[in-house]
Amino acid sequence: MLRLHPFRYHRPTTVDEAVALLAQHGPDAMPIAGGTDLMPNMKHRLFTPGHVVSINGIDAMRGIGFVDGQGNEGNGSRPGRWLRIGALVTLAKVARHPTVRRRFPALADAAGLVAGPQLRNMGTIGGNVCLDTRCTYYNQTEFWRRALGCCLKKDGDTCHVTKVGKKCVAAHSADTPPNLVALGAKLVLVGPSGSRQIDAADFFVTDGIWNTRRAPNELLTELLLPVPPDSDPTRRSAYRKLRQRKSIDFPLLSVAVAGDFDENGTLERIVGVVSALGARPRVLTGWNEMAAGKRLETGLVERLAERAWEQCRPLENMIVEAEWRRAMVRVYVKRALEGLTRA
């Protein structure tokens, strides 16, 4: 039986209290919300904090609603510029919220594809954004890891994937971030020095050990998604996820796409993001140059999928063959793009 180590549990009721606790206890403290990923990792001794700071009692980190550019609540009848999603909103609520489903269907679909219903009822969107990276050689019990020889990410000095100890290549495996990147979202972080905003596209880095720009003593408090005015081109989005089973499993590959279409169905802008291949979501390059001013028809879909395949080279950090995952890039990019044509 896997047991938790001893630790002290804190329950602050404000963001300031939580940040103060994280700052006070430094590297020996970790925040927890739904705990669907952190608790198993603690049982595996991947993390052994002496202080666990529960943020579930912070009401200011809940709720979904429109805000204007200064973060003020909209008047309801006339939506503001941003849709605010509190970091403590559960994945289940994001998946079924009518505004999210209407305005950002890919994000709703992604939230609804995380794990199973029990975990979506507990797991939060903030926790999903900050999800730890995963690897075949890392997400194992302490006994398994020590029998093989610990890896670079935890207690070792060598990456078992690349065979050199230079950089961890554990994979980013969260479902919602690729969509946040494609949709141009901003993330709000609060730490001892105050609040700051960062683009979702800039939030992630290529280091599998700590793959975000969030400092350990900072909290992700809310997500802001830009809402185009009704006069703007029609924005469509889609998400597709490859996994071994149709439920529970983390992605082996995920694809998020977002496109702006004019009244004639011509693309004005398109963004494609792939994830679960490396330590961060990757924005596919060259798509706008290929697609802007054109209709999203079969030939263009094929060319965009080929362009994506050329840019993706998975590593052996998952339990399936890397070449098979690469071959699936074409398939799932095409499926995501076809989702835009049906939106």
N, C-alpha and C positions, 0 to 999 in steps of 0.2 A: 504494500500500500504506500502511495506517495503522500507524504505529510508536509504540512507547512512548517517553516521554521518559526521560532518566537519573534514577535515584533510588536511595537506599540501602534495602536490604531487611533487616528485623530479624525474628528468630524467637524470641520469648520463650517460656518454658515454664510461666509462672504468670500469673494475672490481675494480680498486683501488678507484675510486671515489665512487662507490656504497658501498664498504666496509667501507670507511671513513664515509659516511652518516649513515650507520647502527650503527657504533661505536659511532658516535657523539650523536645520539638520543636514543641509548640504547633500553630499553624495549618498548619505545614509537614509534619504527619504525619497519616496516615489508617490505620485498621485494615482488614485484609482477611481474609476467611475463604475462601469458595468462589471469590470473584472474578468470578462470572458477570455481575454488573452493573458493578462498579467497573472492571474491566479494559477493557471496551469504552468506558466513559466516559472513562477515561484516554487511550485512543487517539484519542478525539474532542477531547481537550484540554478537557474539561469540568472535570476535576480534574487538577492537576499537582503532587502532593505530592513533596517532596524525600525523605521518609521513609515507607516502607510497612511497617506493623507486622503481620506475619502472626500470627494467633491460633490457627492450626490445631494448634499443638503443646501447647495448654492442655487437658489431659485433664479438668480440673475442670469444663469447659464442655460436656461430653458426657453422654450417658445419658438414659434415660427411666425414671421410677419414682415410686412413691408416697412422699410425705413428710408429716409431721404439720404442725400449725400453726406449729411452731418450726423447721421445715426439717430435722427428723431423719428418717432413713430409716424407713419403715414395716416391719412384721414380715412382709410378704408375704401371710400368710393373712388379715390384716385391714387393708385399705387405709387410709391416712391421709386427711387432709382435702384434700390437694392432689395433683395429678399434676404432677410436675416434668419439664420438657423442657429439656435443655441447649441453649443457643443455637447450639452447633456441630453439633447433630444435623441430618443432611441432610434435605432435603424428601422424598427417596425413602423414608427410614426412617420419617419421621412418617406418610407416606401408607399404609405397609403395616404399621405396628406394631399388634399385635392389641388392646392396651389402648386406644390412641387410636381405633381403628376402632370398638370396642365402646362406649366412653364418650363420645367426641366425634367422631361420624362426619363432621360437616360440616368440621371441621378437617382430618381425614384426606383428605376429598375435595378440599378447597382445595389442600392440599400436592401432591396428585396431579395437579392441573390446571395447575400452574406450568410454563410452557415445555414442553420435551421431556424424555425420559428422561435424556439425557446431562447436561443442566443440572441436573435434580433430583438426580442422583447427586453433583454438586459443590456446588450451592447449599445454604445452611443456612437453618433457620427463623429464626435471629437476623438473618441478612442480609435475608431477606424482610420481616421486621418493620421493618427500618431502610432499606428500599429507597428510593432517591431518587425524587422525583416526576418525571413525564414530561409532555412537551408537544411538539406538532408543530414548534414553533419553537426548541426547546431540544435535543432529542435528534437532532442532526445533526452532520455533520463541521464542523471549524473553518472550512473554505473556504466551505461552504454558509451558515453563520451570518454570516460577515463579508460575504458577497455581499448578503445581505438587510438586514443591519444587526442587530447583536447584541441580544439581548433582555434584559429586566430581570434574569433569573436568572443570566445569565453575560455579563459585559463590556459590557452595554448599560444604558440608562436608561429604556426603554419596554417595556411588555408588549404584544406584538403581538396578543394575544387581546382585551384590553380597550381597547387603544389609549391607555392612560394609564399612567404609571410609578409608580403608587401601591402596588400589591401584585401579587405573582406568583400566578397561578392555575393553575400546572402541577398535573396531576392525580395523586393518590395511586393507584398501580397495583399494589399488592401484594395477593395473594390471601388470605393467612392472617390479617392483622389484623382484617378485619371479623368474622371468626368469633371471634377472641380477645375482641373487644369484646362481642359478643353473649353469649359464655359467661362473662363476668365475670372474665377472666384478670387476673393481676398480672404485671408485668415487673420483673425485678431488674437494677438498674444499679449498676456499681461505678466509682468515680472517685477522684481524689486525696483527697477528703474522706471516703471510705468507701463503704458500700453503702446503697442506698435502694430502696424498692419504690414502684411507681406503677401505678395501675389502667390497663389497656389503653385504657379509654374516655377517660382524661385524658392519654394519652401523645402524642396527635397534636394539632397546631394548624393553623390555617387559612393559614399562610404557606407558599407553594409553594417558597420558596428553602430553608428549613430547617423541615420540617413536623413535627418531633418535639421533645419536651422533653429529649432526650438531649444533654448537652453534648459538644462535639467531643472532650474528653479523657476521656469515660466509655465504658465497654463495657456492652452488654447481655449478661448472663451466663447468664440462665435465664428460663424462663416457668413460671408457676404457674397451673394451672387448678383451680378448686374442684370437688371430687367430692361430689355429694350423697349422704348416707347412703341405704342401700337402702330405708329406711322413708319417705323423702321422695317427693313426686310424681315420676312418670316424666318425665325430661327428654329431649326430642328436639331434634335440630338438623338443618339442611339448608343447602346452599350451591348457588347457581347463578351461572354466569359467561357473559357475552355477549362474544364476540370474533369477529373476521373469519373466522379459521380455527379448526378444532377442536383444534389443537395449536400450540405455539410462542408465539402472540400474547399480548400483555398484554390485560387486560380493558378493554372499552369501558364495561362496567357490571358490578358484582358485587353480589350480594344474599346476606346471611347472616341466618338466622332461628333462634331458639331458643325453645322453649316448654316449660313445666311442665304436665303433665296429671295429673289425679287418676285414681283407679281406674275412674271412669265415662267417661273420655275428655273431661272438661270442662277447659278451660284455667284454670289458676290464675295464670299469668304468661306473657307473650310479649314478645320483643324482636326488632326488625328493624333491620338495619344495611345501608346502601347505600354503595358506594364506587366509585372511578374516575371520579366526576363532579366532585369538587373536591379540595382539597389534603389532606383527611383523610376517614376513614370517618365517616359521618353516622348517628346513631341516629334512627330515625323516631319522631316524637312521637305521642301520642294512642292508641297501639295497645292498651295495657293497659286504658284506659277503655272502648274499644270491644269488647274481646274477653274480659276476665276474667269467669269464671262462665258462659261459653258454649262450645258445641261448635264445633270448627273445620270448619264445613260450607260449602257453596258460596257462600251469600249473604254470610257473614262474610268469606270469602276475597276476594270481589269488593270489599267495602267497605274492607278493609285495603289492597288493591292500589290502590284509588282514592285513599285517604288518602296513600299513598306517592307516587303520581304528583303530587299537589298540592304536595308538599314539594320535589320535585326539578326543578331547572332547569339542565341541563348547559350548559357554555360551549363555545366553538369551540376547545378545546384538544386535540382529537383529529382524526384524519383523516376522520371521518365526520360527517354532519350532526347538530347538537345536538338538533334536534327529533325525529329518528329515535331517538336514544338515549333521549330523554325518553319517547317512546311505548313503548319497550321496558321501561321501569320497571314498568308494569302487568303486562306479560307475564311478566317474570322474577320479580317478587314473587309472582305467583300460582303459578308453577312451584315456587318455594322453599317456599311454604306448603303446596302439595299434597304436597311431599316430607315434611313433618311428618306428614301424615295416613297416609302409607305406611310411616313409620319403625317 
